[in-house]
Amino acid sequence: MEVDAAKAFAGVGSILAALGPLGYGALAMVGIILIFIGLLFIADY
């Protein structure tokens, strides 16, 4: 995966994780997973 795509994954994940306290628990879980995926690929770079 390219670094730009990994940054996009982490960015979208952080937005979704920020929506978690507003009552969207499922989106928060998906967001946290996307953050971890993005960080994993950024770390491999």
PDBQT receptor file of N, H, CA, C and O in Angstrom, charges set to zero:
ATOM      1  N   MET A   1       0.852  -1.170   0.000  1.00  0.00    +0.000 N 
ATOM      2  CA  MET A   1       0.000   0.000   0.000  1.00  0.00    +0.000 C 
ATOM      3  C   MET A   1       0.900   1.237   0.000  1.00  0.00    +0.000 C 
ATOM      4  O   MET A   1       1.937   1.268   0.664  1.00  0.00    +0.000 OA
ATOM      5  N   GLU A   2       0.492   2.233  -0.743  1.00  0.00    +0.000 N 
ATOM      6  H   GLU A   2      -0.350   2.208  -1.282  1.00  0.00    +0.000 HD
ATOM      7  CA  GLU A   2       1.266   3.464  -0.804  1.00  0.00    +0.000 C 
ATOM      8  C   GLU A   2       1.055   4.298   0.458  1.00  0.00    +0.000 C 
ATOM      9  O   GLU A   2       0.065   4.141   1.172  1.00  0.00    +0.000 OA
ATOM     10  N   VAL A   3       1.999   5.173   0.708  1.00  0.00    +0.000 N 
ATOM     11  H   VAL A   3       2.804   5.300   0.128  1.00  0.00    +0.000 HD
ATOM     12  CA  VAL A   3       1.940   5.991   1.915  1.00  0.00    +0.000 C 
ATOM     13  C   VAL A   3       0.736   6.926   1.889  1.00  0.00    +0.000 C 
ATOM     14  O   VAL A   3       0.103   7.149   2.921  1.00  0.00    +0.000 OA
ATOM     15  N   ASP A   4       0.420   7.468   0.730  1.00  0.00    +0.000 N 
ATOM     16  H   ASP A   4       0.935   7.286  -0.108  1.00  0.00    +0.000 HD
ATOM     17  CA  ASP A   4      -0.728   8.377   0.645  1.00  0.00    +0.000 C 
ATOM     18  C   ASP A   4      -2.032   7.662   0.980  1.00  0.00    +0.000 C 
ATOM     19  O   ASP A   4      -2.903   8.229   1.639  1.00  0.00    +0.000 OA
ATOM     20  N   ALA A   5      -2.165   6.434   0.531  1.00  0.00    +0.000 N 
ATOM     21  H   ALA A   5      -1.457   5.974  -0.005  1.00  0.00    +0.000 HD
ATOM     22  CA  ALA A   5      -3.369   5.665   0.852  1.00  0.00    +0.000 C 
ATOM     23  C   ALA A   5      -3.415   5.344   2.342  1.00  0.00    +0.000 C 
ATOM     24  O   ALA A   5      -4.484   5.376   2.951  1.00  0.00    +0.000 OA
ATOM     25  N   ALA A   6      -2.265   5.037   2.929  1.00  0.00    +0.000 N 
ATOM     26  H   ALA A   6      -1.397   5.011   2.434  1.00  0.00    +0.000 HD
ATOM     27  CA  ALA A   6      -2.219   4.752   4.363  1.00  0.00    +0.000 C 
ATOM     28  C   ALA A   6      -2.587   5.991   5.168  1.00  0.00    +0.000 C 
ATOM     29  O   ALA A   6      -3.275   5.893   6.185  1.00  0.00    +0.000 OA
ATOM     30  N   LYS A   7      -2.133   7.158   4.717  1.00  0.00    +0.000 N 
ATOM     31  H   LYS A   7      -1.574   7.239   3.891  1.00  0.00    +0.000 HD
ATOM     32  CA  LYS A   7      -2.509   8.408   5.392  1.00  0.00    +0.000 C 
ATOM     33  C   LYS A   7      -4.010   8.650   5.291  1.00  0.00    +0.000 C 
ATOM     34  O   LYS A   7      -4.635   9.126   6.239  1.00  0.00    +0.000 OA
ATOM     35  N   ALA A   8      -4.579   8.322   4.147  1.00  0.00    +0.000 N 
ATOM     36  H   ALA A   8      -4.072   7.935   3.377  1.00  0.00    +0.000 HD
ATOM     37  CA  ALA A   8      -6.023   8.493   3.968  1.00  0.00    +0.000 C 
ATOM     38  C   ALA A   8      -6.796   7.557   4.889  1.00  0.00    +0.000 C 
ATOM     39  O   ALA A   8      -7.791   7.958   5.493  1.00  0.00    +0.000 OA
ATOM     40  N   PHE A   9      -6.337   6.298   5.000  1.00  0.00    +0.000 N 
ATOM     41  H   PHE A   9      -5.529   5.972   4.509  1.00  0.00    +0.000 HD
ATOM     42  CA  PHE A   9      -6.981   5.348   5.906  1.00  0.00    +0.000 C 
ATOM     43  C   PHE A   9      -6.946   5.877   7.334  1.00  0.00    +0.000 C 
ATOM     44  O   PHE A   9      -7.963   5.866   8.027  1.00  0.00    +0.000 OA
ATOM     45  N   ALA A  10      -5.780   6.339   7.775  1.00  0.00    +0.000 N 
ATOM     46  H   ALA A  10      -4.954   6.349   7.211  1.00  0.00    +0.000 HD
ATOM     47  CA  ALA A  10      -5.649   6.830   9.144  1.00  0.00    +0.000 C 
ATOM     48  C   ALA A  10      -6.487   8.090   9.357  1.00  0.00    +0.000 C 
ATOM     49  O   ALA A  10      -7.069   8.272  10.426  1.00  0.00    +0.000 OA
ATOM     50  N   GLY A  11      -6.551   8.952   8.357  1.00  0.00    +0.000 N 
ATOM     51  H   GLY A  11      -6.077   8.804   7.488  1.00  0.00    +0.000 HD
ATOM     52  CA  GLY A  11      -7.347  10.174   8.482  1.00  0.00    +0.000 C 
ATOM     53  C   GLY A  11      -8.830   9.906   8.585  1.00  0.00    +0.000 C 
ATOM     54  O   GLY A  11      -9.514  10.472   9.438  1.00  0.00    +0.000 OA
ATOM     55  N   VAL A  12      -9.326   9.045   7.720  1.00  0.00    +0.000 N 
ATOM     56  H   VAL A  12      -8.770   8.585   7.028  1.00  0.00    +0.000 HD
ATOM     57  CA  VAL A  12     -10.751   8.689   7.773  1.00  0.00    +0.000 C 
ATOM     58  C   VAL A  12     -11.055   7.958   9.074  1.00  0.00    +0.000 C 
ATOM     59  O   VAL A  12     -12.104   8.167   9.683  1.00  0.00    +0.000 OA
ATOM     60  N   GLY A  13     -10.136   7.107   9.492  1.00  0.00    +0.000 N 
ATOM     61  H   GLY A  13      -9.284   6.937   8.998  1.00  0.00    +0.000 HD
ATOM     62  CA  GLY A  13     -10.323   6.390  10.754  1.00  0.00    +0.000 C 
ATOM     63  C   GLY A  13     -10.397   7.325  11.944  1.00  0.00    +0.000 C 
ATOM     64  O   GLY A  13     -11.187   7.106  12.863  1.00  0.00    +0.000 OA
ATOM     65  N   SER A  14      -9.574   8.371  11.934  1.00  0.00    +0.000 N 
ATOM     66  H   SER A  14      -8.933   8.549  11.188  1.00  0.00    +0.000 HD
ATOM     67  CA  SER A  14      -9.602   9.307  13.056  1.00  0.00    +0.000 C 
ATOM     68  C   SER A  14     -10.907  10.099  13.091  1.00  0.00    +0.000 C 
ATOM     69  O   SER A  14     -11.425  10.405  14.165  1.00  0.00    +0.000 OA
ATOM     70  N   ILE A  15     -11.432  10.428  11.921  1.00  0.00    +0.000 N 
ATOM     71  H   ILE A  15     -11.012  10.180  11.048  1.00  0.00    +0.000 HD
ATOM     72  CA  ILE A  15     -12.724  11.132  11.878  1.00  0.00    +0.000 C 
ATOM     73  C   ILE A  15     -13.834  10.227  12.404  1.00  0.00    +0.000 C 
ATOM     74  O   ILE A  15     -14.682  10.663  13.183  1.00  0.00    +0.000 OA
ATOM     75  N   LEU A  16     -13.824   8.975  11.976  1.00  0.00    +0.000 N 
ATOM     76  H   LEU A  16     -13.135   8.621  11.343  1.00  0.00    +0.000 HD
ATOM     77  CA  LEU A  16     -14.854   8.048  12.450  1.00  0.00    +0.000 C 
ATOM     78  C   LEU A  16     -14.716   7.780  13.942  1.00  0.00    +0.000 C 
ATOM     79  O   LEU A  16     -15.721   7.668  14.645  1.00  0.00    +0.000 OA
ATOM     80  N   ALA A  17     -13.488   7.676  14.432  1.00  0.00    +0.000 N 
ATOM     81  H   ALA A  17     -12.673   7.767  13.861  1.00  0.00    +0.000 HD
ATOM     82  CA  ALA A  17     -13.289   7.449  15.863  1.00  0.00    +0.000 C 
ATOM     83  C   ALA A  17     -13.744   8.659  16.672  1.00  0.00    +0.000 C 
ATOM     84  O   ALA A  17     -14.202   8.509  17.805  1.00  0.00    +0.000 OA
ATOM     85  N   ALA A  18     -13.623   9.845  16.106  1.00  0.00    +0.000 N 
ATOM     86  H   ALA A  18     -13.251   9.966  15.185  1.00  0.00    +0.000 HD
ATOM     87  CA  ALA A  18     -14.074  11.047  16.809  1.00  0.00    +0.000 C 
ATOM     88  C   ALA A  18     -15.594  11.094  16.917  1.00  0.00    +0.000 C 
ATOM     89  O   ALA A  18     -16.126  11.742  17.818  1.00  0.00    +0.000 OA
ATOM     90  N   LEU A  19     -16.297  10.421  16.017  1.00  0.00    +0.000 N 
ATOM     91  H   LEU A  19     -15.865   9.894  15.285  1.00  0.00    +0.000 HD
ATOM     92  CA  LEU A  19     -17.760  10.385  16.074  1.00  0.00    +0.000 C 
ATOM     93  C   LEU A  19     -18.279   9.397  17.119  1.00  0.00    +0.000 C 
ATOM     94  O   LEU A  19     -19.476   9.379  17.406  1.00  0.00    +0.000 OA
ATOM     95  N   GLY A  20     -17.412   8.589  17.680  1.00  0.00    +0.000 N 
ATOM     96  H   GLY A  20     -16.439   8.604  17.447  1.00  0.00    +0.000 HD
ATOM     97  CA  GLY A  20     -17.812   7.585  18.655  1.00  0.00    +0.000 C 
ATOM     98  C   GLY A  20     -18.564   8.125  19.855  1.00  0.00    +0.000 C 
ATOM     99  O   GLY A  20     -19.613   7.585  20.203  1.00  0.00    +0.000 OA
ATOM    100  N   PRO A  21     -18.066   9.178  20.505  1.00  0.00    +0.000 N 
ATOM    101  CA  PRO A  21     -18.780   9.698  21.684  1.00  0.00    +0.000 C 
ATOM    102  C   PRO A  21     -20.141  10.314  21.359  1.00  0.00    +0.000 C 
ATOM    103  O   PRO A  21     -20.930  10.575  22.267  1.00  0.00    +0.000 OA
ATOM    104  N   LEU A  22     -20.421  10.546  20.101  1.00  0.00    +0.000 N 
ATOM    105  H   LEU A  22     -19.780  10.334  19.363  1.00  0.00    +0.000 HD
ATOM    106  CA  LEU A  22     -21.703  11.151  19.729  1.00  0.00    +0.000 C 
ATOM    107  C   LEU A  22     -22.819  10.122  19.584  1.00  0.00    +0.000 C 
ATOM    108  O   LEU A  22     -23.932  10.465  19.184  1.00  0.00    +0.000 OA
ATOM    109  N   GLY A  23     -22.532   8.878  19.903  1.00  0.00    +0.000 N 
ATOM    110  H   GLY A  23     -21.628   8.600  20.228  1.00  0.00    +0.000 HD
ATOM    111  CA  GLY A  23     -23.559   7.855  19.855  1.00  0.00    +0.000 C 
ATOM    112  C   GLY A  23     -23.422   6.877  18.712  1.00  0.00    +0.000 C 
ATOM    113  O   GLY A  23     -24.282   6.015  18.531  1.00  0.00    +0.000 OA
ATOM    114  N   TYR A  24     -22.369   6.991  17.945  1.00  0.00    +0.000 N 
ATOM    115  H   TYR A  24     -21.670   7.691  18.092  1.00  0.00    +0.000 HD
ATOM    116  CA  TYR A  24     -22.158   6.083  16.817  1.00  0.00    +0.000 C 
ATOM    117  C   TYR A  24     -21.045   5.095  17.172  1.00  0.00    +0.000 C 
ATOM    118  O   TYR A  24     -19.923   5.212  16.679  1.00  0.00    +0.000 OA
ATOM    119  N   GLY A  25     -21.356   4.143  18.012  1.00  0.00    +0.000 N 
ATOM    120  H   GLY A  25     -22.268   4.048  18.412  1.00  0.00    +0.000 HD
ATOM    121  CA  GLY A  25     -20.351   3.208  18.506  1.00  0.00    +0.000 C 
ATOM    122  C   GLY A  25     -19.754   2.332  17.431  1.00  0.00    +0.000 C 
ATOM    123  O   GLY A  25     -18.556   2.050  17.454  1.00  0.00    +0.000 OA
ATOM    124  N   ALA A  26     -20.575   1.894  16.482  1.00  0.00    +0.000 N 
ATOM    125  H   ALA A  26     -21.548   2.123  16.463  1.00  0.00    +0.000 HD
ATOM    126  CA  ALA A  26     -20.066   1.022  15.421  1.00  0.00    +0.000 C 
ATOM    127  C   ALA A  26     -19.082   1.773  14.529  1.00  0.00    +0.000 C 
ATOM    128  O   ALA A  26     -18.076   1.207  14.100  1.00  0.00    +0.000 OA
ATOM    129  N   LEU A  27     -19.366   3.041  14.249  1.00  0.00    +0.000 N 
ATOM    130  H   LEU A  27     -20.183   3.500  14.597  1.00  0.00    +0.000 HD
ATOM    131  CA  LEU A  27     -18.441   3.835  13.440  1.00  0.00    +0.000 C 
ATOM    132  C   LEU A  27     -17.127   4.055  14.173  1.00  0.00    +0.000 C 
ATOM    133  O   LEU A  27     -16.067   4.099  13.549  1.00  0.00    +0.000 OA
ATOM    134  N   ALA A  28     -17.190   4.192  15.485  1.00  0.00    +0.000 N 
ATOM    135  H   ALA A  28     -18.051   4.156  15.991  1.00  0.00    +0.000 HD
ATOM    136  CA  ALA A  28     -15.966   4.373  16.261  1.00  0.00    +0.000 C 
ATOM    137  C   ALA A  28     -15.090   3.133  16.182  1.00  0.00    +0.000 C 
ATOM    138  O   ALA A  28     -13.869   3.239  16.068  1.00  0.00    +0.000 OA
ATOM    139  N   MET A  29     -15.704   1.964  16.242  1.00  0.00    +0.000 N 
ATOM    140  H   MET A  29     -16.696   1.878  16.335  1.00  0.00    +0.000 HD
ATOM    141  CA  MET A  29     -14.929   0.718  16.154  1.00  0.00    +0.000 C 
ATOM    142  C   MET A  29     -14.279   0.587  14.784  1.00  0.00    +0.000 C 
ATOM    143  O   MET A  29     -13.113   0.204  14.685  1.00  0.00    +0.000 OA
ATOM    144  N   VAL A  30     -15.018   0.898  13.730  1.00  0.00    +0.000 N 
ATOM    145  H   VAL A  30     -15.965   1.209  13.809  1.00  0.00    +0.000 HD
ATOM    146  CA  VAL A  30     -14.460   0.853  12.376  1.00  0.00    +0.000 C 
ATOM    147  C   VAL A  30     -13.347   1.882  12.246  1.00  0.00    +0.000 C 
ATOM    148  O   VAL A  30     -12.326   1.612  11.613  1.00  0.00    +0.000 OA
ATOM    149  N   GLY A  31     -13.528   3.044  12.830  1.00  0.00    +0.000 N 
ATOM    150  H   GLY A  31     -14.357   3.264  13.344  1.00  0.00    +0.000 HD
ATOM    151  CA  GLY A  31     -12.512   4.085  12.783  1.00  0.00    +0.000 C 
ATOM    152  C   GLY A  31     -11.219   3.678  13.460  1.00  0.00    +0.000 C 
ATOM    153  O   GLY A  31     -10.132   3.942  12.945  1.00  0.00    +0.000 OA
ATOM    154  N   ILE A  32     -11.331   3.036  14.610  1.00  0.00    +0.000 N 
ATOM    155  H   ILE A  32     -12.213   2.821  15.028  1.00  0.00    +0.000 HD
ATOM    156  CA  ILE A  32     -10.135   2.581  15.323  1.00  0.00    +0.000 C 
ATOM    157  C   ILE A  32      -9.397   1.532  14.508  1.00  0.00    +0.000 C 
ATOM    158  O   ILE A  32      -8.167   1.537  14.452  1.00  0.00    +0.000 OA
ATOM    159  N   ILE A  33     -10.135   0.639  13.881  1.00  0.00    +0.000 N 
ATOM    160  H   ILE A  33     -11.134   0.634  13.927  1.00  0.00    +0.000 HD
ATOM    161  CA  ILE A  33      -9.505  -0.380  13.036  1.00  0.00    +0.000 C 
ATOM    162  C   ILE A  33      -8.801   0.272  11.851  1.00  0.00    +0.000 C 
ATOM    163  O   ILE A  33      -7.689  -0.125  11.501  1.00  0.00    +0.000 OA
ATOM    164  N   LEU A  34      -9.434   1.272  11.226  1.00  0.00    +0.000 N 
ATOM    165  H   LEU A  34     -10.337   1.595  11.510  1.00  0.00    +0.000 HD
ATOM    166  CA  LEU A  34      -8.797   1.962  10.102  1.00  0.00    +0.000 C 
ATOM    167  C   LEU A  34      -7.552   2.725  10.538  1.00  0.00    +0.000 C 
ATOM    168  O   LEU A  34      -6.574   2.791   9.793  1.00  0.00    +0.000 OA
ATOM    169  N   ILE A  35      -7.579   3.298  11.728  1.00  0.00    +0.000 N 
ATOM    170  H   ILE A  35      -8.374   3.245  12.333  1.00  0.00    +0.000 HD
ATOM    171  CA  ILE A  35      -6.382   3.978  12.240  1.00  0.00    +0.000 C 
ATOM    172  C   ILE A  35      -5.243   2.982  12.379  1.00  0.00    +0.000 C 
ATOM    173  O   ILE A  35      -4.116   3.264  11.972  1.00  0.00    +0.000 OA
ATOM    174  N   PHE A  36      -5.530   1.815  12.954  1.00  0.00    +0.000 N 
ATOM    175  H   PHE A  36      -6.446   1.586  13.284  1.00  0.00    +0.000 HD
ATOM    176  CA  PHE A  36      -4.479   0.815  13.131  1.00  0.00    +0.000 C 
ATOM    177  C   PHE A  36      -3.945   0.315  11.797  1.00  0.00    +0.000 C 
ATOM    178  O   PHE A  36      -2.741   0.107  11.653  1.00  0.00    +0.000 OA
ATOM    179  N   ILE A  37      -4.822   0.121  10.825  1.00  0.00    +0.000 N 
ATOM    180  H   ILE A  37      -5.801   0.289  10.943  1.00  0.00    +0.000 HD
ATOM    181  CA  ILE A  37      -4.370  -0.319   9.500  1.00  0.00    +0.000 C 
ATOM    182  C   ILE A  37      -3.485   0.749   8.867  1.00  0.00    +0.000 C 
ATOM    183  O   ILE A  37      -2.429   0.435   8.319  1.00  0.00    +0.000 OA
ATOM    184  N   GLY A  38      -3.906   2.000   8.938  1.00  0.00    +0.000 N 
ATOM    185  H   GLY A  38      -4.764   2.255   9.383  1.00  0.00    +0.000 HD
ATOM    186  CA  GLY A  38      -3.108   3.083   8.377  1.00  0.00    +0.000 C 
ATOM    187  C   GLY A  38      -1.754   3.209   9.043  1.00  0.00    +0.000 C 
ATOM    188  O   GLY A  38      -0.739   3.378   8.368  1.00  0.00    +0.000 OA
ATOM    189  N   LEU A  39      -1.733   3.128  10.373  1.00  0.00    +0.000 N 
ATOM    190  H   LEU A  39      -2.558   2.991  10.922  1.00  0.00    +0.000 HD
ATOM    191  CA  LEU A  39      -0.464   3.227  11.087  1.00  0.00    +0.000 C 
ATOM    192  C   LEU A  39       0.446   2.045  10.799  1.00  0.00    +0.000 C 
ATOM    193  O   LEU A  39       1.666   2.198  10.744  1.00  0.00    +0.000 OA
ATOM    194  N   LEU A  40      -0.134   0.875  10.615  1.00  0.00    +0.000 N 
ATOM    195  H   LEU A  40      -1.125   0.750  10.660  1.00  0.00    +0.000 HD
ATOM    196  CA  LEU A  40       0.662  -0.309  10.292  1.00  0.00    +0.000 C 
ATOM    197  C   LEU A  40       1.381  -0.127   8.965  1.00  0.00    +0.000 C 
ATOM    198  O   LEU A  40       2.567  -0.438   8.857  1.00  0.00    +0.000 OA
ATOM    199  N   PHE A  41       0.683   0.369   7.963  1.00  0.00    +0.000 N 
ATOM    200  H   PHE A  41      -0.280   0.622   8.052  1.00  0.00    +0.000 HD
ATOM    201  CA  PHE A  41       1.306   0.551   6.657  1.00  0.00    +0.000 C 
ATOM    202  C   PHE A  41       2.259   1.743   6.641  1.00  0.00    +0.000 C 
ATOM    203  O   PHE A  41       3.247   1.725   5.907  1.00  0.00    +0.000 OA
ATOM    204  N   ILE A  42       1.987   2.775   7.433  1.00  0.00    +0.000 N 
ATOM    205  H   ILE A  42       1.184   2.790   8.030  1.00  0.00    +0.000 HD
ATOM    206  CA  ILE A  42       2.930   3.890   7.535  1.00  0.00    +0.000 C 
ATOM    207  C   ILE A  42       4.215   3.421   8.219  1.00  0.00    +0.000 C 
ATOM    208  O   ILE A  42       5.309   3.836   7.836  1.00  0.00    +0.000 OA
ATOM    209  N   ALA A  43       4.086   2.563   9.223  1.00  0.00    +0.000 N 
ATOM    210  H   ALA A  43       3.198   2.226   9.534  1.00  0.00    +0.000 HD
ATOM    211  CA  ALA A  43       5.269   2.050   9.920  1.00  0.00    +0.000 C 
ATOM    212  C   ALA A  43       6.108   1.164   9.008  1.00  0.00    +0.000 C 
ATOM    213  O   ALA A  43       7.332   1.127   9.140  1.00  0.00    +0.000 OA
ATOM    214  N   ASP A  44       5.470   0.451   8.087  1.00  0.00    +0.000 N 
ATOM    215  H   ASP A  44       4.477   0.481   7.979  1.00  0.00    +0.000 HD
ATOM    216  CA  ASP A  44       6.219  -0.389   7.152  1.00  0.00    +0.000 C 
ATOM    217  C   ASP A  44       6.960   0.429   6.116  1.00  0.00    +0.000 C 
ATOM    218  O   ASP A  44       7.910  -0.056   5.501  1.00  0.00    +0.000 OA
ATOM    219  N   TYR A  45       6.535   1.665   5.917  1.00  0.00    +0.000 N 
ATOM    220  H   TYR A  45       5.763   2.059   6.416  1.00  0.00    +0.000 HD
ATOM    221  CA  TYR A  45       7.182   2.513   4.936  1.00  0.00    +0.000 C 
ATOM    222  C   TYR A  45       8.538   2.919   5.458  1.00  0.00    +0.000 C 
ATOM    223  O   TYR A  45       9.267   3.646   4.783  1.00  0.00    +0.000 OA
TER     224      TYR A  45
